[in-house]
Structures are given as C-alpha cells and as structure tokens.
Amino acid sequence: MVTEISPLTEFYVAENYHQNYYNENTNQGYCQYVIAPKVEKFKKVFKTKLK
C-alpha cells in the first residue's frame, strides 16, 4: 500500500450551516457522543494554556 502526500491545490469553504456545527448543535447525538468527549479531553490536557 502506498500513500501519496501532495500539496493542497484547491480548498472549498463549507456552507454556512456547517460552520460552528458543534456550538450550534450540542444536543445532537454525534456532538454528544463523538465530539464532546474529545473537547473535554482537550480541555483537561491543555487546561493551563486555555483562557
């Protein structure tokens, strides 16, 4: 198996309804069970660097 690493040539900004998804949809299942634990772990690991 080979993975090619190449420079990014194009970038497309997502539609507005995708922006800030977690903050605007914290009660959604995906946010509660997938994103929230990662955010909490991040806050715990980097608590001294957060304002």
N, C-alpha and C positions, 0 to 999 in steps of 0.2 A: 504494500500500500504506500502511495506517495501523496503527500500534501504539498501543493504549490502555494507559496507565500508570495503575493504580488502586491504592488501599490494599489491603493484605492483610486479608481478612476472616476467614479460618479457617486454622488450622495443625494438621496432624496429625503426631504424632511417629511415626517408623517403628518397626517391630517390633524387638525386642532383637537379633535376628540380623543386622540391618542396621547396628547401632551398631559403631563401631570396625572396620569391614569390612577396611580396608587392613591394620591392625595384626594382625588375626587370620587374614588370607588372603594374605600377601605372596607366596606361591608361585603363586597363581592367575595365569593369563595376563593378564587385564585389569589386575591390580595391577602386574605386572612391566613391561608394555609401554605402559601408559597413565598410571598414577598415579605409579609410581616416578620416571620422568624429570621429572615436574612437581615432585615433592618434592625431588629433587636440585637442580633449578634454583632452587627457593625457598631451599634451604639455602645455595647459592652466593651468591645475590643478597643475602640478609639475614643472612649469617654473623656480622656484627658485632652484630646485635641478638638473636641466639639465645643461650640459656644452655647 
